[in-house]
């Protein structure tokens, strides 16, 4: 299954009773495995979960910590980029050159990268005295 098909399929399972705005995300780990996530709303709006965060959680639960490709799809007039928090989450697990495909259910797509979505990203190198290997 292609990454866009995986994102499209999981989008249908999103829990969005308040906004009605369903989002699906699929990421490919370094192993080649595909992990999917959908948005899950909560009546207490800040407590919801974004699709990208769900896909990342699935990847980590699957034992991987590096993503090499991302796809996000929503029913919107134009491709929808990840929110700021999800951009940072994607940057935690993917290099700046990782391709990101943004898509609409109608078929419009926009290709970008994690680095283009989050220039000047915050990294461990910004934290004095922290060495993560």
Backbone as a chain_set.jsonl record, in Angstrom:
{"seq": "XXXXXXXXXXXXXXXXXXXXXXXXXXXXXXXXXXXXXXXXXXXXXXXXXXXXXXXXXXXXXXXXXXXXXXXXXXXXXXXXXXXXXXXXXXXXXXXXXXXXXXXXXXXXXXXXXXXXXXXXXXXXXXXXXXXXX", "coords": {"N": [[0.847, -1.18, 0.0], [0.549, 2.227, -0.83], [1.976, 5.226, 0.647], [0.257, 7.446, 0.586], [-2.191, 6.174, 0.174], [-2.399, 4.734, 2.556], [-2.581, 6.848, 4.396], [-4.942, 8.031, 3.518], [-6.778, 5.961, 4.015], [-6.628, 5.618, 6.855], [-7.503, 8.089, 7.665], [-10.235, 7.975, 7.475], [-10.98, 6.783, 9.837], [-10.72, 8.672, 11.764], [-11.501, 10.521, 14.734], [-13.548, 12.968, 14.947], [-15.773, 14.554, 16.085], [-16.438, 17.183, 16.765], [-15.226, 19.218, 15.178], [-15.447, 18.07, 12.694], [-13.411, 17.784, 10.949], [-11.473, 15.657, 9.528], [-8.305, 14.1, 9.66], [-5.629, 12.321, 8.243], [-2.566, 10.573, 8.681], [0.448, 9.164, 7.485], [3.493, 7.552, 7.995], [6.722, 6.532, 6.964], [8.941, 4.341, 8.353], [12.501, 3.903, 8.944], [12.937, 1.233, 8.485], [11.218, 0.634, 6.486], [8.676, -0.002, 7.141], [5.249, 1.034, 7.441], [3.523, 3.425, 9.3], [0.548, 4.535, 10.801], [-1.682, 7.247, 11.614], [-4.443, 9.071, 13.026], [-6.412, 12.047, 13.544], [-7.657, 12.683, 16.804], [-10.16, 13.99, 18.448], [-11.152, 15.869, 21.368], [-13.56, 16.89, 23.73], [-12.521, 18.809, 25.381], [-10.735, 20.859, 23.857], [-7.772, 21.388, 23.704], [-6.773, 18.956, 24.414], [-6.833, 17.047, 22.463], [-5.502, 14.838, 19.868], [-3.188, 15.05, 17.275], [-3.057, 13.803, 13.886], [-0.47, 13.316, 12.857], [1.047, 13.1, 15.193], [-0.083, 10.794, 16.249], [0.717, 8.895, 14.333], [3.482, 8.988, 14.661], [3.658, 8.088, 17.312], [2.758, 5.468, 16.933], [4.848, 4.501, 15.37], [7.04, 4.659, 17.155], [6.09, 2.934, 19.131], [6.242, 0.669, 17.63], [8.894, 0.178, 17.686], [10.68, 1.769, 16.314], [12.64, 4.716, 15.613], [13.227, 6.506, 13.637], [12.078, 8.343, 10.921], [11.426, 8.304, 7.409], [9.835, 9.266, 5.439], [6.827, 11.111, 4.895], [3.28, 11.519, 4.892], [0.392, 13.489, 4.756], [-3.081, 13.869, 4.889], [-6.153, 15.543, 4.185], [-9.617, 16.62, 4.115], [-9.899, 19.222, 2.462], [-9.784, 22.445, 0.853], [-7.214, 22.969, -0.079], [-3.939, 21.47, 0.205], [-3.078, 20.619, 3.552], [-0.786, 21.728, 5.901], [1.204, 20.303, 8.605], [0.535, 21.207, 12.057], [2.321, 23.576, 14.145], [3.389, 22.275, 16.449], [3.405, 19.597, 15.607], [5.146, 19.763, 13.488], [7.557, 20.143, 14.834], [7.608, 17.706, 16.189], [7.834, 15.903, 14.029], [10.347, 16.71, 13.14], [11.899, 15.805, 15.218], [12.202, 13.125, 14.725], [12.947, 12.856, 12.097], [15.188, 13.718, 9.429], [16.102, 16.949, 8.025], [15.829, 16.811, 5.245], [13.839, 14.982, 4.741], [11.174, 13.821, 2.789], [7.906, 15.263, 2.558], [4.604, 14.745, 1.863], [1.795, 16.54, 1.216], [-1.69, 16.342, 1.063], [-4.979, 16.495, -0.462], [-8.281, 15.098, -0.128], [-9.472, 15.247, -2.555], [-7.444, 15.008, -4.338], [-5.44, 16.911, -4.83], [-2.02, 17.717, -4.419], [0.942, 18.574, -2.569], [4.329, 18.773, -2.451], [6.922, 18.804, -0.041], [9.47, 19.33, 2.457], [10.64, 18.222, 5.705], [12.475, 20.107, 6.664], [11.803, 22.388, 5.164], [9.267, 22.861, 6.143], [9.851, 23.456, 8.776], [11.977, 25.578, 9.28], [15.018, 26.446, 10.94], [14.768, 24.725, 13.072], [14.405, 23.5, 16.446], [16.913, 21.802, 18.103], [18.75, 19.105, 19.701], [21.354, 20.003, 19.851], [21.111, 22.626, 20.576], [20.854, 22.61, 23.272], [22.748, 23.128, 25.967], [25.315, 21.086, 27.223], [23.984, 18.696, 26.835], [24.175, 15.542, 25.489], [23.237, 13.41, 23.118], [23.35, 10.261, 21.893]], "CA": [[0.0, 0.0, 0.0], [1.32, 3.467, -0.875], [1.841, 6.071, 1.827], [-0.951, 8.261, 0.466], [-3.343, 5.292, 0.385], [-2.45, 4.441, 3.992], [-3.078, 8.053, 5.061], [-6.35, 8.18, 3.123], [-7.558, 4.933, 4.708], [-6.709, 5.873, 8.299], [-8.277, 9.32, 7.852], [-11.647, 7.603, 7.633], [-11.227, 6.345, 11.212], [-10.51, 9.808, 12.672], [-12.573, 10.865, 15.664], [-13.642, 14.421, 14.838], [-17.184, 14.911, 16.205], [-16.626, 18.604, 17.049], [-14.855, 20.027, 14.01], [-15.76, 17.366, 11.458], [-12.217, 17.882, 10.105], [-10.703, 14.426, 9.683], [-6.956, 14.136, 9.101], [-4.89, 11.063, 8.302], [-1.124, 10.689, 8.435], [1.2, 7.912, 7.385], [4.936, 7.772, 7.932], [7.509, 5.335, 6.691], [10.125, 4.247, 9.179], [13.729, 3.524, 8.239], [12.829, -0.182, 8.121], [10.278, 0.498, 5.378], [7.328, -0.188, 7.682], [4.377, 2.202, 7.418], [2.775, 3.642, 10.535], [-0.552, 5.442, 10.511], [-2.344, 7.925, 12.724], [-5.532, 9.972, 12.671], [-6.693, 12.966, 14.638], [-8.617, 12.241, 17.815], [-10.579, 15.185, 19.175], [-11.674, 15.749, 22.723], [-14.388, 18.06, 24.003], [-11.564, 19.784, 25.896], [-9.952, 20.965, 22.628], [-6.305, 21.214, 23.714], [-6.418, 17.587, 24.792], [-6.909, 16.161, 21.301], [-4.245, 14.341, 19.316], [-3.062, 15.227, 15.831], [-2.775, 12.591, 13.109], [0.973, 13.122, 12.77], [1.506, 12.623, 16.5], [-0.521, 9.407, 16.362], [1.571, 8.061, 13.485], [4.787, 8.924, 15.322], [3.504, 7.205, 18.473], [2.691, 4.099, 16.426], [6.194, 4.139, 14.936], [7.85, 4.428, 18.357], [5.571, 1.698, 19.738], [6.724, -0.41, 16.772], [10.32, -0.02, 17.91], [11.508, 2.598, 15.43], [12.778, 6.124, 16.003], [13.625, 7.33, 12.49], [11.14, 8.31, 9.804], [12.085, 8.682, 6.156], [8.83, 9.791, 4.507], [5.605, 11.514, 5.594], [2.141, 11.939, 4.085], [-0.74, 13.989, 5.543], [-4.214, 14.113, 3.989], [-7.36, 16.078, 4.816], [-10.651, 17.083, 3.204], [-9.715, 20.654, 2.524], [-9.619, 22.974, -0.498], [-5.799, 22.926, -0.418], [-3.188, 20.617, 1.133], [-2.947, 21.188, 4.889], [0.474, 21.375, 6.554], [1.112, 19.985, 10.038], [0.6, 22.328, 12.992], [3.673, 23.846, 14.622], [3.84, 21.215, 17.355], [3.688, 18.378, 14.838], [6.361, 20.014, 12.711], [8.669, 19.862, 15.74], [7.608, 16.259, 16.431], [8.401, 15.271, 12.84], [11.771, 17.036, 13.133], [12.561, 14.981, 16.24], [12.42, 11.769, 14.225], [13.344, 12.855, 10.695], [16.148, 14.735, 8.979], [15.521, 18.094, 7.319], [15.536, 16.493, 3.842], [12.78, 13.96, 4.633], [10.046, 14.313, 1.993], [6.57, 15.333, 3.151], [3.562, 14.934, 0.863], [0.536, 17.05, 1.759], [-2.693, 16.005, 0.053], [-6.412, 16.635, -0.185], [-9.011, 13.904, -0.566], [-9.822, 15.469, -3.959], [-6.311, 14.65, -5.173], [-4.395, 17.935, -4.929], [-0.866, 17.399, -3.579], [2.033, 19.526, -2.446], [5.515, 18.146, -1.889], [7.807, 19.665, 0.718], [10.342, 18.552, 3.337], [10.574, 18.632, 7.108], [13.255, 21.329, 6.794], [11.045, 23.512, 4.611], [8.157, 23.101, 7.057], [10.324, 23.965, 10.063], [13.343, 26.113, 9.238], [15.499, 26.869, 12.254], [14.206, 23.804, 14.066], [15.078, 23.336, 17.729], [17.578, 20.497, 18.141], [19.5, 18.803, 20.915], [22.574, 20.808, 19.84], [20.809, 23.895, 21.221], [20.814, 22.396, 24.716], [24.106, 23.044, 26.497], [25.618, 19.968, 28.118], [23.212, 17.488, 26.533], [24.769, 14.769, 24.416], [22.381, 12.26, 22.842], [23.877, 9.404, 20.82]], "C": [[0.896, 1.248, 0.0], [1.075, 4.289, 0.385], [0.572, 6.912, 1.76], [-2.209, 7.416, 0.65], [-3.507, 4.953, 1.861], [-3.004, 5.636, 4.76], [-4.561, 8.265, 4.764], [-7.24, 7.193, 3.901], [-7.716, 5.247, 6.194], [-7.493, 7.149, 8.598], [-9.746, 9.013, 8.106], [-11.982, 7.176, 9.065], [-11.05, 7.467, 12.228], [-11.749, 10.044, 13.529], [-12.638, 12.388, 15.726], [-15.093, 14.889, 14.96], [-17.436, 16.407, 16.396], [-16.324, 19.466, 15.831], [-15.32, 19.395, 12.709], [-14.579, 17.326, 10.5], [-11.318, 16.679, 10.361], [-9.363, 14.54, 8.969], [-6.334, 12.758, 9.259], [-3.43, 11.32, 8.009], [-0.527, 9.298, 8.354], [2.669, 8.284, 7.281], [5.615, 6.44, 7.664], [8.744, 5.391, 7.571], [11.318, 3.803, 8.346], [13.71, 2.065, 7.797], [11.986, -0.4, 6.871], [8.853, 0.285, 5.847], [6.563, 1.124, 7.66], [3.571, 2.236, 8.705], [1.749, 4.729, 10.27], [-1.108, 6.06, 11.78], [-3.447, 8.822, 12.192], [-5.773, 10.924, 13.835], [-7.793, 12.407, 15.526], [-8.966, 13.463, 18.655], [-11.08, 14.833, 20.568], [-12.48, 17.004, 22.973], [-13.562, 19.166, 24.66], [-10.499, 19.942, 24.812], [-8.44, 20.799, 22.753], [-5.867, 19.782, 24.013], [-6.52, 16.596, 23.637], [-5.522, 15.737, 20.842], [-4.265, 14.521, 17.812], [-2.72, 13.901, 15.155], [-1.285, 12.285, 13.06], [1.534, 12.574, 14.082], [1.109, 11.164, 16.707], [0.341, 8.46, 15.537], [2.958, 7.906, 14.101], [4.721, 7.995, 16.529], [3.45, 5.745, 18.036], [4.072, 3.616, 15.992], [7.078, 3.81, 16.142], [7.395, 3.15, 19.057], [6.019, 0.479, 18.936], [8.229, -0.623, 16.855], [11.238, 0.802, 17.026], [11.556, 4.033, 15.935], [13.277, 7.008, 14.871], [12.584, 7.195, 11.39], [11.836, 8.839, 8.56], [11.117, 9.251, 5.116], [7.546, 10.052, 5.276], [4.533, 11.854, 4.568], [1.008, 12.34, 5.031], [-1.856, 14.32, 4.565], [-5.417, 14.602, 4.791], [-8.352, 16.478, 3.727], [-10.686, 18.598, 3.306], [-9.538, 21.172, 1.093], [-8.171, 22.911, -1.003], [-5.08, 22.021, 0.574], [-2.915, 21.343, 2.457], [-1.619, 20.763, 5.516], [0.254, 21.018, 8.019], [1.142, 21.258, 10.883], [2.046, 22.497, 13.469], [4.226, 22.758, 15.526], [4.193, 19.945, 16.611], [4.903, 18.557, 13.943], [7.587, 19.703, 13.571], [8.75, 18.364, 16.036], [8.211, 15.511, 15.239], [9.911, 15.502, 12.788], [12.551, 16.231, 14.166], [12.977, 13.629, 15.678], [12.856, 11.701, 12.756], [14.312, 13.974, 10.376], [15.419, 15.845, 8.212], [15.122, 17.761, 5.884], [14.47, 15.42, 3.653], [11.603, 14.529, 3.846], [8.719, 14.22, 2.745], [5.595, 15.613, 2.025], [2.295, 15.371, 1.58], [-0.518, 16.866, 0.688], [-4.1, 16.339, 0.519], [-7.103, 15.357, -0.649], [-9.427, 14.029, -2.034], [-8.652, 15.21, -4.901], [-5.236, 15.71, -5.359], [-3.253, 17.565, -3.975], [0.15, 18.531, -3.615], [3.197, 18.814, -1.783], [6.389, 19.174, -1.194], [8.765, 18.773, 1.513], [10.147, 19.015, 4.768], [11.318, 19.953, 7.299], [12.544, 22.553, 6.253], [9.864, 23.86, 5.512], [8.61, 23.751, 8.358], [11.777, 24.439, 9.96], [13.753, 26.57, 10.635], [14.997, 25.988, 13.378], [15.059, 23.727, 15.323], [15.632, 21.919, 17.787], [18.341, 20.33, 19.443], [20.782, 19.628, 20.991], [22.36, 22.18, 20.491], [20.841, 23.791, 22.744], [22.227, 22.175, 25.249], [24.239, 21.842, 27.43], [24.843, 18.693, 27.845], [23.84, 16.8, 25.328], [23.936, 13.501, 24.234], [22.989, 11.491, 21.674], [23.019, 8.19, 20.626]], "O": [[1.878, 1.313, 0.739], [0.094, 4.077, 1.098], [-0.116, 7.076, 2.767], [-3.191, 7.89, 1.222], [-4.63, 4.891, 2.363], [-3.809, 5.462, 5.675], [-5.336, 8.632, 5.648], [-8.316, 7.555, 4.378], [-8.818, 5.152, 6.733], [-8.084, 7.274, 9.671], [-10.414, 9.715, 8.864], [-13.147, 7.207, 9.461], [-11.211, 7.243, 13.428], [-12.879, 9.8, 13.108], [-11.881, 13.022, 16.461], [-15.605, 15.547, 14.054], [-18.565, 16.855, 16.2], [-17.105, 20.358, 15.498], [-15.562, 20.098, 11.728], [-14.722, 16.884, 9.36], [-10.508, 16.678, 11.288], [-9.284, 15.008, 7.833], [-6.497, 12.108, 10.291], [-3.09, 12.176, 7.193], [-0.943, 8.38, 9.06], [3.038, 9.216, 6.566], [5.148, 5.379, 8.079], [9.499, 6.363, 7.541], [11.172, 3.382, 7.199], [14.391, 1.698, 6.84], [12.024, -1.47, 6.265], [7.917, 0.378, 5.053], [7.143, 2.196, 7.837], [3.015, 1.229, 9.143], [2.038, 5.721, 9.6], [-1.021, 5.487, 12.866], [-3.395, 9.277, 11.05], [-5.388, 10.643, 14.97], [-8.726, 11.751, 15.061], [-8.165, 13.914, 19.474], [-11.381, 13.683, 20.888], [-12.127, 18.076, 22.481], [-13.881, 20.344, 24.505], [-9.48, 19.251, 24.834], [-7.864, 20.089, 21.928], [-4.689, 19.454, 23.87], [-6.306, 15.402, 23.842], [-4.507, 16.209, 21.353], [-5.247, 14.183, 17.151], [-2.165, 12.996, 15.778], [-0.879, 11.131, 13.203], [2.392, 11.691, 14.078], [1.875, 10.386, 17.274], [0.66, 7.357, 15.98], [3.54, 6.822, 14.066], [5.633, 7.197, 16.744], [4.029, 4.879, 18.692], [4.427, 2.459, 16.217], [7.78, 2.799, 16.144], [8.224, 2.37, 19.525], [6.161, -0.614, 19.485], [8.777, -1.494, 16.18], [12.445, 0.561, 16.989], [10.633, 4.503, 16.599], [13.705, 8.137, 15.11], [12.244, 6.087, 10.973], [12.711, 9.701, 8.636], [11.538, 9.67, 4.038], [7.208, 9.311, 6.199], [4.829, 12.406, 3.508], [0.701, 11.624, 5.985], [-1.626, 14.965, 3.542], [-5.671, 14.149, 5.907], [-7.98, 16.654, 2.566], [-11.405, 19.171, 4.125], [-9.174, 20.399, 0.207], [-7.932, 22.812, -2.207], [-5.572, 21.825, 1.686], [-2.569, 22.524, 2.473], [-1.352, 19.569, 5.649], [-0.763, 21.386, 8.607], [1.71, 22.269, 10.47], [2.89, 21.639, 13.212], [5.384, 22.36, 15.395], [5.175, 19.281, 16.946], [5.616, 17.591, 13.67], [8.539, 19.079, 13.102], [9.847, 17.813, 16.124], [9.007, 14.591, 15.421], [10.667, 14.598, 12.433], [13.748, 16.003, 13.994], [13.982, 13.056, 16.099], [13.105, 10.616, 12.232], [14.263, 15.046, 10.979], [14.267, 15.686, 7.809], [14.183, 18.354, 5.353], [14.219, 14.991, 2.527], [11.087, 15.594, 4.185], [8.446, 13.254, 3.458], [5.738, 16.603, 1.308], [1.783, 14.661, 2.446], [-0.281, 17.193, -0.475], [-4.377, 16.451, 1.714], [-6.562, 14.62, -1.473], [-9.703, 13.022, -2.685], [-8.829, 15.191, -6.119], [-4.214, 15.437, -5.988], [-3.503, 17.145, -2.845], [0.204, 19.325, -4.554], [3.063, 18.306, -0.669], [6.576, 20.282, -1.696], [8.848, 17.573, 1.249], [9.562, 20.07, 5.017], [10.841, 20.829, 8.02], [12.664, 23.641, 6.815], [9.501, 25.03, 5.632], [7.858, 24.503, 8.977], [12.688, 23.796, 10.479], [12.918, 27.027, 11.415], [14.82, 26.448, 14.506], [16.28, 23.87, 15.269], [14.909, 20.952, 17.55], [18.55, 21.287, 20.188], [21.253, 19.925, 22.089], [23.322, 22.823, 20.91], [20.854, 24.815, 23.427], [22.827, 21.13, 24.997], [23.401, 21.611, 28.301], [25.023, 17.702, 28.553], [24.013, 17.411, 24.274], [23.934, 12.625, 25.098], [23.121, 12.034, 20.577], [23.311, 7.359, 19.766]]}, "num_chains": 1, "name": "protein.A"}
